[in-house]
Every structure is written in structure tokens, then in C-alpha cells.
Amino acid sequence: ELNYFNATVWEITDSAGLRKLKDPKVVRSRWVLCNKGDAANPDVRARLVACEVNTNGTKEDSFYASTPPLEAKKMLFSQSTSRKSKRGRVLKLQFIDIKRAYFHAPAKRDVYVDLPQEEFEEGMCGKLRMSMYGTRDAAQNWEACYTEAMLNAGFTQGKSNPCVFRNSRMDLTTVIHGDDFTTLGDNESLEWLEIKLKESFELVVKARLGPEDG
């Protein structure tokens, strides 16, 4: 995990050089443990997060990130039972989880973070290359990152909500909420999308729901 950070997420730099900057703040970081399973079947994840707080007490539109309305996913579930694909095949719902999503999104500000104890060097810090959980614009950077990937894959972004995407050629509709991609399509199109997304992201296919066996 730490090798991943060193190679991709940050570059180690001399914190003394930050004095030249207008805002030389170094953001605190810490490890957060989360059990995504339960007591009987634990699935503990460790994530290094930044602790960047709002110091001026105001909301900034520049850090806004979109979320889809509940109706967007309801639409997918409704269509999965009421029509077939353009090829006349059964439609299915596929659920994809992007692993370490924010770390795929390039950093757009000069943000410096404390190095964890395992990598600590006196007088050194990490300058973010990629977005890090806990920084104020990470969600917005991730939104820009997945939008670019979807547009490159031939999708059109929704006008009413930017988290909804449609690819008419492949007959696919996707609703994105954070790192969760919910897509409606037939088997062939869903497999095509999985391959396309793997070109840009690490991912896990959580489930594919439909009326056929398996």
C-alpha cells in the first residue's frame, strides 16, 4: 500500500521549500480502519486519509461534487423489467465498485500532506499527485475523472443530472454515485463496459442481476 502511495499518489518533497508558497500549510494525515463486513465475517480495510478542514468557515462552490437523485436508479430498475435491449435481449443490472476511486483522479491544487509514520522523514512531506481521501476537492476531482472516462467510452452525459450517462450505440445507461456504477444493459454490452472501465480504473463487479440462471 505504501509503495503504491510513493509511486502514484504523492512525491516526497522538502517541507522547508513550502515557505515560498502563499499558503504553506501541510495537511495532517492518519490511518482509518473500516470493517466493510460484519462481526462474523470481517472485511477490514485500512485507508490513509488527509484531514483538510475548512479554515475560513465558508462554503465554496469550487469544491462541489454532484450526486444522482434516487429517481435515476429507480428508472433503471423499472426499465429492466419493462423492456428488452435493442438486440431483443434481456436487460440486466450490473453493479461495479471502483477501488480506491479518488486515487485515480489527478490533484488540481498544490496540496501537501504529512507522511505516515511508516514513511516519516524529518523535514519532509508529500506533495499530492493524485487526489486523496479527506482533501476538500477530492470528490470533485473524481467526478471530473470518471466523466472523462465515460465520455471517451462513447457515453453522453445527462442534462438534468451529470451523474447519469447514456451510450445509445451499446444501449447502456449508467448512474454513478461516488465510486458505485449502476448500469442497465444486456450481457454483451455490460461485459464491454467492464472491459472499457478496466482500461482506466481498478474495479470489482459486485453483482449482475437478471431473470436468467446465474
N, C-alpha and C positions, 0 to 999 in steps of 0.2 A: 504493500500500500504506500509506504513512504517513498519507495523507488518511483512509483507512479507519480507522486507529487513532484519529486525533484525533476523528473524528465518532462513533465507536461504542465502542471498547474502553476508552478512558480519558478522563478530564478532567484537564487540566493544572492543577496547584494549587501554591501556595506551600509549599515544604517547611518553612519556618520555623514554620508552624502545627502541624506534627506534634509539636512539643514538648509540646503539651497532651494528647497521647494517652498511654495507659498503655504501649504498645509502639510507639515512633515509628520503627521500622526501615523503611528504604527498600530494597527488593529490587533487586539488580543485574540488569541485562538485557543480552542480547547477540544478535547475528545468528548463526543457524546455517544453513549451506548443506548441502543434501542432494540427491544425484543419484538420482532415482527411476527413471531409465532405465539405460543401460549405457554402456560406453566408445564404442560405435559410434553409439548413439542417445541422447545425453544429454538428461535432462529435469531440469534443476537448479531447485530451489525454495529460496527464502530465507525464513526464518521468524524473527521476533523472539521470543525466549523469555525468561521470567524465570528466575532462578536461586535460588529459595527452598529453603533446606535445612532439615533437621530439627535445630534447635539444642538440644533437650533430650534427644536420644538415645533417645526412646521412641516406640513406635508408637501412633497414635491412631485408634481405630475411626471417629471422626467423618469421617476422610478416606478411608474405604474405598469402593471402586467395584467393582461386580460384573463378572464375565466369564462367558460361557456355557461349558458343558462341550463337548468335541469331539462327544459323542454327539448334541447338539442339531442340529448341521449334518448329521451322518450321517443323522439321522431325515429331514431334508428331502430329501436325495439318494435315500434309499430310497423315500420316498413318491412322488417324481417319476417313478419307474419302475414303481410297483406300483398306482397308482390314477389316476382322472381327476377333474376338478373336479365340483362339484355340478351344473354345467350339462352334464356329459358331455364336456368338452373336455380336450385335452391339457394337462397341468401342466408348467410351466417354472420354472426357477430364475433369479431376477434378482439381480444384484449391484450395489448402489448405494454410492457413496463420498460422504460428506458433506464438503464443502470447508470448511476452517478450522473444524472442528466446535466446538472449545472456545469460540471467539469468539461462538458463538450462545447460550452459557449465561451468564445473569446472575451477576455476582460476589455472593457471600453474606457475604464478610468485607471489612473495610476493609484493602485491600492497596495499597501504594504502590510504584511501580517507577521506576527510573532512566529518564530519557528517552534514546533513542538519539542518537548524535552528530548525525544529520540534524535533530533537533528540540531539541537541548540548549539550555537557558536556565539561567543561573546562578541557583541557589536555587529551582529549580522541579522538580517531579516529576509523575508521572502516577498519579492515583487510579483504580483499575480499576473500570469499569462492568460489563464482561463478563469472563469467566474467560480467563486467559492461560496458554499452554503454559509449564510449568515451575513453576507455583504448586501447592501441595500438595493443594488441594481441587478442582483443575480437572476431573479425571476424574469425581469425584462430582457436581459441578455439571452436567456434560454428561449424566450418567446421568439426573438429575432432569429435565433439559430435554427429552431425547428421549422419556422416559417420558410426560411431559405431552402431547407432540405425538401419540404413538401412542394414548394413551387418548382424546384429543379426536377422533381419527380413527375411533373405534369399536372399538379393539382391547381385548382383555382380557390383562392381564399374567400371566405364568406363576406358579404357586405354588411349583414346585420350583426355578425359576430366574427372576429378574426380567428377564433379557435375552431371554426368549422371549415372543412376543406372538401372539395369535390373533384374527382377525376372522372369525367364523362366517358373517356375512351375505355377505361378499365371498369367503369360502373362501380366506383368506390366512393363512399362518404365516410369521413373521419372526423371525430370530435376529440379534441385534445384538452385535457385538464392537467396542468402541471407536467408530470412525466408519464401520464397514462394516456394511451392512444386507443380509442374505441372505434372500430371500423366495421362497416357493413359492406359485404360483397360475397361473391361466390368463391369456392375453394381456390380456383386458379388465380383469381385476382388478389385474394388475400395472401397467397404464397408469393406472388410477385411483389406485393408491398413489403412483406417481411424481408425479402432479399434487398430491395431498394433501401430500406431503413438501415439495414446492417452495413451498408456502404458508408454510413455517416455515424452510427451510434452503436454502443453495446446495448443489447436488449434481451428481454425474456418474454416469450409468448406465454401468457398466463392461462389462456383458455381460448377455445373456439367453440361457440355454441351454435347448434343447429339440430334439425329433426332427424338427421341420418345417424346410423350407428357410428360410434367412435367420436 
